[in-house]
Amino acid sequence: MKGKFIVFEGIDGSGKTTQINELSKWLMETDLIPEKNQLVITREPGGTELGKSIRSLLLDTSKEKSPDSITELLLYAADRSEHVNKIIRPTLNKGDWVISDRFCGSTVAYQGYGRKLDIKLIKDLETIATEGISPDITFLLDIPVEESIKRRINRKDDRIEQEGREFLSNVCLGFEELCEDSRWKKISAINSIKNIKSEIQSEIKKLIKNE
Ligand code: TMP
């Protein structure tokens, strides 16, 4: 039996890392993952060795290296293809579980709604890169743009984070639309860590129960 594929999405500062850590701790304590199987935590961009190089190209803040928006899209797609082929598919085929910090939803939200690239083109590249692999459940950790800016005040922004308020508002709109899919769960991430954590746990229990 295939393992479960769980994805976390959200704008920067939404607390994905914290909740991924909380969920993995909890999953290791439960018997939801069969004893012989493992949990693999990964991310996009940068989940593979090649992907780490692609990530540093994508997030480099130097002006001379700033990619054209189609180049940017193709780099995210290349990172994803490598990630699906080297990590996600082989892991799920073994029955192991995967939690990924970001996946295809980020491209729709950032490149589609943020950069205003053609959604059909994005979806076509998604089909090529994923070859039919899609998450069992995606959590959108939802925070207002102002909260994201506030939470990142003492952090050095990467190239995408430097885009500013309007760009981020459009990205949020993209995530909002993606949440119309029943496999997406929107969680208000301005709640306490404890509340967010238990909401996520109850969605995972539901997912397993409804198999
Ligand atoms: P991270 O800081 O959450 O690891 O993500 C790196 C940045 O890359 C983040 O600002 C969102 C952006 N991104 C896209 O623009 N498109 C994508 O497809 C992905 C996966 C991330």
Boltz pocket constraint, residues with backbone or C-beta under 6 A from the ligand:
constraints:
  - pocket:
      binder: B
      contacts: [[A, 10], [A, 12], [A, 43], [A, 44], [A, 45], [A, 76], [A, 101], [A, 102], [A, 103], [A, 104], [A, 106], [A, 107], [A, 108], [A, 110], [A, 111], [A, 158], [A, 160], [A, 161]]
      max_distance: 6.0
